[in-house]
Amino acid sequence: MTDISLFHPWTSPAARARVHAVLESGWLGYGSHCRALEQRFAGPHAGWALATSSCTTALYLAALLCRGDRAAPEVVVPAITFISSAMAFAHAGFRVRVADVDRSSLTLSAEKAAPLMTERTSAIVVVHLYGQRAPDLSALRALADHHGVRLIEDCAHRVDLADAGPRVGDFACFSFNAVKELPGGEAGMLWARDCGFEAQARAVSNSGLALDTMQRTATVRHRDYNFSSETGLKLRSNDIAAALVLGALDDWPIARAARRRQFELYDGLLAPMAPEVEPMRRRSDDSFLMYVVRARQRAAVREGLAARRIATSFHYPSLARHPLFATCADPRARDDEIDGEILTLPTALKLPVRSQARVAAAIAETLGFGAGAVSAAD
């Protein structure tokens, strides 16, 4: 019996061809491919975009731009999210306030965020968790406007290039990690509506230099280093990662449709096991990135699948459990029910139908439903 991994990265022929072209070009760092990718993310929405080394660094840059010269600013972050959604702000000097989440979508709502807003609040982070477009986005925009703070969209799990209409947030941060919609190994993108932030962000992301290497070396007589007044770090992406992402964009709608079919198959296979196992409901504007269910007997299900060589994972424990953020969390976000049943099942573009059926059968056997439960849904 072969293992079924949680995820297996796949790169298209188009992506590989783009990477080969970069390798042959003699320029591997931040360059023309990064700028082309920035245009893809900025073009439809105005504003500007910067190709970063990760979504975490995009969030960090957004935090610095939101902070300005404010002392002890605060940010409201949902309890259920990857640690970067909070840690990037902690590194930028923010006090992180962890909000309870909607129990259906596990995403942030305006109702849950409002009690944590104070005169020190500078930003609200809304996460498009598991690929969902956060349902309460418009109300969060209104809440941010009412308090005069920035709204930041954490888009690590969902690319929004197919959306109709403008972005809702002031900033949007994307991930091109190996397991995301547009895999680039490790890379990200920061988008911002306010063009007044661009020069500062580019300098901060370039070790405080006003010119990047491609600009400085554009002629045989390289230009001198141009220092800005900003402190900074190396936070930018490179053309190899950008080429992978640009190649993935060529097949992106097809890949998303394939994942949607995969989710729908899982939904059918698992339907007879409700309420012991219940998939999260998805809308048509979902990215279908991570297949997450609620399992009442999660520990038993994970043990049963591991015994059958099937990987599972847990995305994510509540940030209210984290030692750095627990004291600033809404008490409801520490409730065991908020994250006690979350379970992620295997997905991958090339995951065979028979493997999905094997996963469902293993769950059925573990919970005592028997093989008939799966065959009825297949």
VOGU-3710 file (C-alpha; in Angstrom, 3 decimals, decimal comma):
1> mtdislfhpw> 0,000/0,000/0,000  1,445/3,345/-1,049  1,291/6,462/1,091  -1,192/9,215/0,305  0,514/12,510/1,098  -1,373/15,598/2,171  -0,188/17,569/-0,820  2,102/17,089/-3,809  3,359/20,164/-5,698  2,958/20,201/-9,468
11> tspaararvh> 4,511/22,558/-11,991  3,150/22,894/-15,497  5,240/22,640/-18,678  4,631/26,371/-19,170  6,136/27,149/-15,762  9,152/24,952/-16,421  9,718/26,622/-19,795  9,644/30,055/-18,170  12,160/28,970/-15,536  14,454/27,595/-18,232
21> avlesgwlgy> 14,312/30,961/-20,001  15,297/32,715/-16,768  18,214/30,343/-16,217  19,432/31,010/-19,738  19,038/34,791/-19,384  21,869/35,226/-16,910  19,676/37,197/-14,475  18,253/35,256/-11,528  17,483/37,931/-8,921  14,722/40,523/-8,716
31> gshcraleqr> 14,231/41,622/-12,296  11,937/41,730/-15,312  9,909/38,625/-14,398  9,205/40,025/-10,929  8,072/43,296/-12,473  5,857/41,457/-14,968  4,253/39,556/-12,109  3,704/42,801/-10,197  1,875/44,207/-13,190  -0,418/41,166/-13,290
41> fagphagwal> -1,476/41,847/-9,703  -1,620/45,653/-9,913  -2,968/46,145/-13,431  -6,632/45,192/-12,889  -6,889/47,008/-9,562  -4,800/50,206/-9,873  -2,521/50,858/-6,929  0,868/49,138/-7,033  2,414/45,743/-6,266  5,778/44,469/-5,054
51> atsscttaly> 7,061/40,896/-5,470  8,254/39,785/-2,023  10,156/36,823/-0,612  6,989/35,454/1,030  3,488/36,372/2,123  4,952/36,852/5,603  7,263/39,603/4,379  4,376/41,159/2,434  2,374/41,273/5,680  5,393/42,715/7,502
61> laallcrgdr> 5,758/45,505/4,932  2,020/46,225/5,152  2,374/46,433/8,935  5,231/48,947/8,683  3,260/51,082/6,246  0,180/51,007/8,517  2,173/51,823/11,614  3,789/55,044/10,505  5,085/56,854/13,571  2,388/55,610/15,930
71> aapevvvpai> 3,521/54,380/19,338  2,267/50,977/20,515  -0,232/50,380/17,685  -2,650/47,458/17,766  -3,932/45,091/15,085  -6,977/42,812/15,151  -6,289/39,331/13,732  -8,608/36,283/13,555  -7,886/33,363/15,871  -7,839/30,719/13,140
81> tfissamafa> -5,024/31,456/10,715  -1,383/30,638/10,066  0,989/32,184/12,597  2,389/34,672/10,039  -0,849/36,664/10,068  0,023/37,714/13,618  3,793/37,301/13,800  4,500/39,754/10,971  2,733/42,468/12,948  4,416/41,516/16,209
91> hagfrvrvad> 7,801/41,967/14,505  6,668/45,370/13,252  5,968/46,470/16,824  2,218/45,886/17,003  0,232/44,533/19,903  -1,762/41,674/18,367  -5,409/41,400/19,447  -6,772/37,921/18,650  -10,461/37,928/17,712  -12,952/35,113/17,896
101> vdrssltlsa> -14,180/33,910/14,491  -17,464/32,992/12,884  -18,116/29,368/13,816  -19,339/28,415/10,353  -16,587/29,805/8,104  -13,899/30,199/10,808  -13,176/33,637/9,323  -13,263/37,073/10,921  -16,537/39,010/11,036  -17,164/42,643/11,877
111> ekaaplmter> -19,227/41,538/14,865  -16,263/39,623/16,309  -13,684/42,303/15,493  -15,619/45,293/16,850  -15,189/44,523/20,603  -11,387/44,535/20,210  -11,151/47,919/18,507  -9,479/50,629/20,634  -8,006/54,082/20,092  -4,673/52,340/19,416
121> tsaivvvhly> -5,995/50,100/16,629  -4,213/50,778/13,337  -5,259/47,789/11,239  -7,620/44,848/10,841  -6,435/41,656/9,136  -9,055/39,538/7,375  -7,906/36,092/6,196  -9,432/34,315/3,210  -9,073/31,046/5,083  -8,684/27,728/3,227
131> gqrapdlsal> -9,515/29,559/-0,016  -12,834/31,062/1,052  -13,502/34,680/0,183  -14,197/35,999/3,669  -18,002/36,363/3,834  -18,049/39,536/5,973  -15,578/41,546/3,905  -17,893/44,483/3,205  -18,860/44,860/6,876  -15,188/44,748/7,881
141> raladhhgvr> -14,486/47,496/5,350  -17,204/49,592/6,966  -15,805/48,872/10,441  -12,298/49,908/9,357  -13,614/53,117/7,795  -15,636/53,942/10,904  -12,502/53,732/13,060  -10,163/55,268/10,477  -7,900/52,206/10,259  -6,461/50,105/7,432
151> liedcahrvd> -8,015/46,843/6,254  -5,486/44,198/5,189  -6,527/41,152/3,184  -4,409/38,062/3,880  -4,808/36,309/0,519  -2,308/33,508/1,132  -4,998/30,919/0,353  -6,830/32,689/-2,448  -5,774/34,531/-5,601  -8,367/37,186/-6,489
161> ladagprvgd> -7,493/37,921/-10,133  -10,781/36,468/-11,393  -12,926/38,575/-9,059  -15,249/41,163/-10,521  -14,897/44,611/-9,037  -12,130/46,265/-7,021  -10,300/44,881/-4,020  -11,905/45,759/-0,718  -8,811/46,098/1,477  -6,192/48,814/1,578
171> facfsfnavk> -3,529/46,109/1,270  -3,600/42,551/-0,079  -0,866/40,009/0,673  -0,450/36,871/-1,446  1,532/33,661/-1,024  3,328/31,721/-3,765  4,530/29,021/-1,391  4,927/25,531/-2,856  1,491/24,433/-1,586  -0,481/27,474/-2,751
181> elpggeagml> -2,555/28,195/-5,860  0,401/29,661/-7,759  3,435/27,756/-6,468  6,759/29,518/-6,772  8,700/27,630/-4,121  8,685/30,462/-1,590  7,545/33,911/-2,670  4,769/36,436/-2,190  3,199/39,679/-3,341  2,193/42,900/-1,627
191> wardcgfeaq> -0,485/45,044/-3,235  -1,485/48,476/-1,903  -4,103/50,956/-3,024  -2,211/54,092/-1,917  0,596/54,905/-4,373  2,137/57,177/-1,776  3,494/54,109/0,009  5,339/52,594/-2,950  8,713/54,351/-2,732  9,007/53,614/0,982
201> aravsnsgla> 8,061/49,950/0,565  10,513/49,443/-2,296  13,344/50,989/-0,291  12,541/49,027/2,885  12,391/45,783/0,874  15,770/46,559/-0,727  17,919/47,021/2,399  17,090/50,725/2,431  18,454/51,373/-1,077  16,528/53,634/-3,445
211> ldtmqrtatv> 17,685/51,712/-6,560  17,489/47,939/-6,968  20,307/45,943/-8,547  18,702/45,756/-11,993  18,277/49,533/-12,064  21,792/50,167/-10,789  23,457/47,817/-13,300  21,382/48,717/-16,370  24,490/50,020/-18,197  28,075/48,805/-18,353
221> rhrdynfsse> 29,044/51,640/-16,018  27,030/50,692/-12,966  25,391/53,526/-11,105  26,540/54,314/-7,584  24,560/53,017/-4,637  21,702/55,368/-3,882  20,945/55,396/-0,167  17,501/56,342/1,078  16,596/57,468/4,580  14,786/54,172/5,231
231> tglklrsndi> 16,110/51,251/7,213  15,434/47,974/5,449  16,048/44,303/4,848  16,226/42,002/1,832  12,519/41,192/1,433  12,110/40,801/-2,342  11,436/37,837/-4,603  13,541/36,647/-7,544  12,962/35,924/-11,218  13,078/32,134/-10,823
241> aaalvlgald> 10,148/32,181/-8,395  8,354/34,800/-10,499  8,741/32,649/-13,612  7,159/29,686/-11,814  4,233/31,841/-10,728  3,749/33,400/-14,156  3,734/29,912/-15,662  1,183/28,732/-13,107  -1,033/31,694/-14,008  -1,278/30,340/-17,570
251> dwpiaraarr> -3,122/27,257/-16,264  -4,624/28,787/-13,134  -8,360/28,720/-14,096  -8,068/25,092/-15,234  -6,290/24,101/-12,017  -8,903/25,792/-9,840  -11,722/24,030/-11,723  -9,965/20,683/-11,216  -9,680/21,313/-7,469  -13,343/22,234/-7,328
261> rqfelydgll> -14,286/18,878/-8,896  -12,053/17,157/-6,369  -13,791/18,932/-3,480  -17,205/18,025/-4,856  -16,192/14,355/-5,029  -15,005/14,429/-1,424  -18,274/16,106/-0,408  -20,240/13,237/-1,946  -18,039/10,514/-0,498  -18,238/11,956/3,020
271> apmapevepm> -21,916/12,966/3,026  -23,155/9,671/4,563  -20,840/10,206/7,568  -22,490/13,419/8,789  -22,566/14,698/11,456  -19,444/12,795/12,562  -17,539/14,267/9,630  -18,778/17,424/7,922  -16,986/19,322/5,136  -16,833/23,102/5,281
281> rrrsddsflm> -19,311/24,671/2,892  -17,794/26,370/-0,155  -19,127/29,028/-2,508  -18,452/29,362/-6,215  -15,850/32,117/-5,619  -13,714/29,809/-3,458  -10,190/28,864/-4,538  -10,715/25,269/-3,296  -7,184/25,225/-1,958  -7,480/23,196/1,264
291> yvvrarqraa> -10,085/20,512/1,937  -11,021/20,989/5,566  -13,651/19,071/7,513  -14,929/19,056/11,059  -14,429/15,655/12,661  -16,062/15,074/16,037  -13,574/12,293/16,742  -10,585/13,974/15,153  -7,902/12,133/17,107  -9,413/8,752/16,249
301> vreglaarri> -9,803/9,675/12,568  -6,200/10,864/12,326  -4,940/7,707/14,019  -7,048/5,504/11,735  -5,835/7,226/8,578  -2,209/7,187/9,719  -2,478/3,426/10,265  -3,596/3,173/6,631  -0,695/5,378/5,468  -2,844/8,419/4,729
311> atsfhypsla> -1,584/11,846/5,776  -3,730/14,396/7,570  -3,005/17,766/9,143  -4,499/20,411/11,419  -4,882/23,950/10,001  -4,821/25,776/12,411  -4,670/25,828/16,211  -6,141/29,025/17,622  -3,677/31,900/17,973  -5,227/32,371/21,416
321> rhplfatcad> -3,204/29,323/22,479  0,080/30,952/21,438  2,206/32,165/24,367  2,887/35,506/22,651  -0,750/36,325/21,932  -2,874/34,561/24,564  -3,073/37,536/26,926  -4,481/39,772/24,148  -7,125/37,349/22,913  -10,884/37,469/23,091
331> prarddeidg> -11,719/34,816/25,748  -14,125/33,152/23,311  -11,211/32,473/20,948  -9,697/30,171/23,573  -12,774/27,964/23,623  -11,783/24,360/22,845  -14,669/24,073/20,390  -13,169/26,654/18,036  -10,341/24,463/16,773  -10,911/21,058/18,332
341> eiltlptalk> -12,518/19,411/15,280  -10,612/20,949/12,358  -8,999/18,372/10,060  -7,314/18,757/6,664  -7,504/15,873/4,182  -5,212/15,110/1,218  -5,569/17,211/-1,926  -3,349/17,672/-4,960  -3,987/18,444/-8,613  -2,915/14,945/-9,597
351> lpvrsqarva> -4,575/13,081/-6,698  -6,387/10,112/-8,298  -10,088/9,539/-7,709  -9,256/6,124/-6,276  -7,087/7,795/-3,642  -9,950/10,053/-2,602  -12,173/6,985/-2,321  -9,496/5,281/-0,227  -9,386/8,280/2,143  -13,163/8,231/2,550
361> aaiaetlgfg> -13,220/4,461/3,063  -10,550/4,734/5,737  -12,605/7,336/7,599  -15,728/5,216/7,308  -13,936/2,138/8,648  -12,372/4,093/11,499  -15,746/5,462/12,582  -17,535/2,149/12,134  -19,676/3,108/9,139  -18,424/0,225/7,008
371> agavsaad> -17,486/0,103/3,346  -21,092/0,513/2,203  -21,126/4,148/3,283  -18,492/5,058/0,723  -19,751/2,918/-2,136  -23,186/4,505/-1,781  -21,692/7,940/-2,298  -19,196/6,983/-5,026
//
